[in-house]
Amino acid sequence: METIYPYAHVIHLMLAIIFLGYVFTDLAMISALKNKFSKDVDAKINKTLGEKSFKIFPLSLLVIVLTGGMMMSRYINSNAGFFETDLQKLLVIKIILALIIVLGVLYNLYTKFAKKPKHPFMQNHFHKVVIVLGFFIVLLAKMMFEV
């Protein structure tokens, strides 16, 4: 595990930047374009962006979770313990926040494949939740190694 840790770390960070960058771009810029065009053009824009994000979002999150799990095993395991140090406690909080994002993405994937309507909260506010949780995840990641 020690051999691949640096590679998992770099992949994890790069994909997290892409993931949160997309969410930020959607919130800050793309949402500003909504309802600025005719309904047809607006629908085409949403369809195009939706198809692209559907390819990028879940796959990048999957790799983020896998690399995060690889790195987590270095700090939380049967030898190191689970809640022994401040680093481990912060890491567990970080994992819980990340799981909220994962559950939201899984819910959105379920509604897409089952062709069911999304809950209005998920439709209108999920990216806001992701950006706030992402902020705290990054903050916790920084704090983990400074306690």
C-alpha positions as CSV (number, residue, x, y, z in Angstrom):
1,M,0.0,0.0,0.0
2,E,2.8,2.4,0.8
3,T,4.1,2.1,-2.8
4,I,0.8,3.2,-4.4
5,Y,-0.2,5.8,-1.8
6,P,1.4,8.8,-3.6
7,Y,-0.2,7.8,-6.9
8,A,-3.6,7.3,-5.2
9,H,-3.2,10.7,-3.5
10,V,-2.4,12.6,-6.7
11,I,-5.3,10.9,-8.6
12,H,-7.6,11.6,-5.7
13,L,-6.7,15.3,-5.5
14,M,-6.9,15.8,-9.3
15,L,-10.3,14.2,-9.6
16,A,-11.6,16.1,-6.5
17,I,-10.5,19.4,-8.1
18,I,-12.3,18.4,-11.4
19,F,-15.4,17.2,-9.5
20,L,-15.7,20.3,-7.3
21,G,-14.7,22.6,-10.2
22,Y,-17.6,21.3,-12.3
23,V,-20.0,21.8,-9.4
24,F,-18.7,25.3,-8.8
25,T,-18.9,26.1,-12.5
26,D,-22.5,24.9,-12.6
27,L,-23.4,27.0,-9.6
28,A,-21.5,30.2,-10.5
29,M,-21.8,30.3,-14.3
30,I,-24.1,27.7,-15.9
31,S,-27.0,28.4,-13.6
32,A,-26.7,32.1,-14.6
33,L,-27.5,31.2,-18.2
34,K,-30.7,29.4,-17.3
35,N,-33.8,31.1,-18.6
36,K,-31.7,33.6,-20.6
37,F,-32.6,31.9,-23.9
38,S,-35.7,30.5,-25.5
39,K,-37.1,27.3,-24.0
40,D,-35.8,25.3,-27.0
41,V,-32.2,26.6,-26.6
42,D,-32.4,26.3,-22.9
43,A,-33.5,22.7,-23.2
44,K,-30.7,21.9,-25.6
45,I,-28.1,23.5,-23.3
46,N,-29.4,21.5,-20.3
47,K,-29.5,18.3,-22.4
48,T,-25.9,18.7,-23.6
49,L,-24.6,19.6,-20.2
50,G,-26.5,16.8,-18.6
51,E,-25.1,14.2,-21.0
52,K,-21.5,15.4,-20.4
53,S,-21.9,15.6,-16.6
54,F,-23.5,12.1,-16.5
55,K,-20.3,10.7,-18.0
56,I,-17.9,12.7,-15.8
57,F,-19.6,13.1,-12.5
58,P,-20.3,9.5,-11.4
59,L,-17.1,8.0,-12.8
60,S,-14.9,10.7,-11.2
61,L,-16.7,10.2,-7.9
62,L,-16.2,6.5,-8.1
63,V,-12.4,6.9,-8.5
64,I,-12.4,9.5,-5.8
65,V,-14.1,7.1,-3.4
66,L,-11.8,4.2,-4.4
67,T,-8.6,6.2,-4.0
68,G,-9.9,7.7,-0.8
69,G,-10.5,4.2,0.6
70,M,-7.0,3.2,-0.4
71,M,-5.6,6.2,1.5
72,M,-7.9,5.8,4.4
73,S,-6.6,2.3,5.1
74,R,-3.3,3.9,5.9
75,Y,-4.8,5.8,8.9
76,I,-7.8,3.7,9.9
77,N,-7.3,0.0,10.3
78,S,-7.2,-2.7,12.9
79,N,-3.6,-1.9,13.9
80,A,-3.8,1.9,13.9
81,G,-7.3,2.0,15.5
82,F,-10.4,3.8,14.4
83,F,-11.0,6.8,16.8
84,E,-7.7,6.9,18.6
85,T,-6.2,10.1,17.3
86,D,-7.5,13.5,16.3
87,L,-6.5,12.7,12.7
88,Q,-8.7,9.6,12.7
89,K,-11.7,11.5,14.2
90,L,-11.4,14.2,11.5
91,L,-11.1,11.6,8.8
92,V,-14.2,9.8,10.0
93,I,-16.1,13.1,9.8
94,K,-14.7,13.7,6.3
95,I,-15.8,10.2,5.3
96,I,-19.4,10.9,6.5
97,L,-19.6,14.1,4.6
98,A,-18.3,12.3,1.5
99,L,-20.9,9.6,1.9
100,I,-23.7,12.2,1.9
101,I,-22.4,13.3,-1.6
102,V,-22.1,9.7,-2.8
103,L,-25.7,8.9,-1.6
104,G,-27.0,12.0,-3.4
105,V,-25.2,11.0,-6.7
106,L,-26.5,7.4,-6.3
107,Y,-30.0,8.8,-5.8
108,N,-29.7,10.9,-9.0
109,L,-28.4,7.9,-10.9
110,Y,-31.3,5.9,-9.7
111,T,-33.8,8.5,-10.8
112,K,-32.2,8.7,-14.2
113,F,-32.1,4.9,-14.9
114,A,-35.6,4.4,-13.4
115,K,-36.8,7.4,-15.4
116,K,-38.4,8.8,-12.2
117,P,-38.6,12.5,-11.5
118,K,-36.1,13.9,-9.1
119,H,-37.2,15.3,-5.8
120,P,-37.4,19.1,-6.1
121,F,-34.7,19.6,-3.5
122,M,-32.3,17.4,-5.4
123,Q,-33.2,19.1,-8.6
124,N,-32.7,22.6,-7.3
125,H,-30.2,22.4,-4.4
126,F,-28.0,19.3,-4.7
127,H,-25.0,21.1,-6.2
128,K,-25.2,23.7,-3.4
129,V,-25.1,21.0,-0.8
130,V,-22.1,19.3,-2.7
131,I,-20.1,22.6,-2.8
132,V,-20.7,23.2,0.9
133,L,-19.8,19.7,1.9
134,G,-16.8,19.8,-0.5
135,F,-15.6,22.9,1.2
136,F,-15.7,21.2,4.6
137,I,-14.1,18.1,3.3
138,V,-11.2,20.1,1.9
139,L,-11.0,22.0,5.2
140,L,-11.0,18.8,7.2
141,A,-8.3,17.3,4.9
142,K,-6.1,20.3,5.7
143,M,-6.8,20.2,9.4
144,M,-6.1,16.4,9.7
145,F,-2.4,16.9,9.3
146,E,-2.1,20.0,11.5
147,V,-3.6,18.7,14.7
